[in-house]
């Protein structure tokens, strides 16, 4: 029922307006098609290349201590 009403309104428009409606529909299709593609293409974070990058680093086992020592070293150099 709604389709028929829409089609009747569409048909009552001048040709130029019908072209504009069609162009707008094409625009909307492309816009929402690309959004749905992006959602489908989202990968799990575990599939990212950086995951596990530092897993074999023994110096980073206790990351808080590593950062604290790094800061002490850098800040000591700044103070000199």
N, C-alpha and C positions, 0 to 999 in steps of 0.2 A: 504494500500500500504506500509506504513512504517513498519507495523507488519511483512509483508512477507519479506521485506529486512532485518529486524532485525533477524528473524528466520533463513534466509539463512546464514547470517554471523555467527549466533550462531552454526548452524549445521556444518559449515566449521571448527570450532575449534576442537582441540583434546578433548577427554573425560575429561581429567584432567582440562582443561581450562573451559569447560562447567560447571564442578562442582564448580569451583571458581566463575564463573558468577552467578550461582544459589545461592551460599552462600552470595555473595554480594547483590543480590536482596533481599534475606531474611533479611540481615542486614538492608538494607534501609527501608524495610517494617516495621520492628520492631521500627526503629528509628523514622519514621514519624508517625507511629500509636501511639506511646507513647506521642508524641508532641500533636497530635490532641486530645488524651484523657485528657491531662493536661489542654488544653484550655477548653474542655467541663466541667471539674471538677472545674474550677475557680468559686468561689461563690462571691456573692455580699459582699462588706465590711460590710454591715449592718447585715449580717448573722454570722459574727464573734462573738465569745463569749465576747470579751472585749468591744464591742460597748454598751454603756449605763452603763458601770461598775460603774461610779461615778455620775449617774444622780440624786441620792437622797442625795448627799453630800452638805449640806448647807454651809460648810466652803469653798467650792470651787466655789461658785457662781461668785465671782470676782477673777478669777484665777491669774491674774497679781499681785494683792495685796497679795494673799496667798503666791506666790513665793517670792515676795519682802520681806515679813515678815519672811519667812523661811530663806532666805539668810541672813538677818540682824541678826537673832538669831544664825545661824551657824557661821557666820563670827565674831560675837562678842565673841563666845566661842574660836575661833582660836586665837584671839588677846589677850586673857587672859594669 
